[in-house]
Amino acid sequence: MEFQLTINTDNATFEEEEDRHQELASILRVTARRIAMLPATWKAFSFAVQDSNGNAVGRAELAQ
């Protein structure tokens, strides 16, 4: 199996230098919660990762 997490930081949400790390940490927390809620029987998944404004900024994928 392989897990990949891609986050594109080239959007307005990441422009403010003092907020950049907070936004990234928030995206990671939300992504971790979503993965934790998936049924353990799932062998693979793929979903869009969103910033705090709801914009798609990447993808989380688990593939066999």
N, C-alpha and C positions, 0 to 999 in steps of 0.2 A: 504494500500500500504506500501511497504517497500523499502527503498533505501539502497544499500550497495556499498561501495567503498573499494576495497582491493588493496593495493600497497605493493609489496614485495621489500624490500630494501636490499636483499642479493645478489646484483650483483655489477659489477665493477663501475657502474655509481655512486654508493653511497659510494665507498671506501674512497675517499678524504674527510676528516672531514670538511674542510672549504667550500666545495661545496655541502655537503649533504642537507642542508636546502634550498639552492637555487634550487636544482634539484627537491626536493619535492614540493616546491612552484610552480615551472614551470609545473609539472605534474598536480597539482590541478587547475591551471589557464587554461590549455589546456582542461582538463576534463570539467570544468565549461563552457567554450565556446562551446564545442561539445554538451553539454546538452541544452544550451540556443538556439542552432540552430535547435533542434529537433522540429517537428510539435507539437503544443499544444494538438492535438487530440490523440497523442500516449499515450496509457495507460500503456505501459511497454516498456523497452528497455534493451539491454545488449550489451556492447562493450568492447574490450580490451583497457587497459590503457598502454601507451608506455612511455619509458623514452626518453631523448633527443637524444639518439643513435638509436631510433626506435625499441628497444627491448620491447617485451611485459613484463610488470612488474605487471600486475593486471587486475582488471575488475571493471566496473561500471555497476550496474544493478538496475532497478526499476521494481518491480514485484507487481502484484495485490494480 
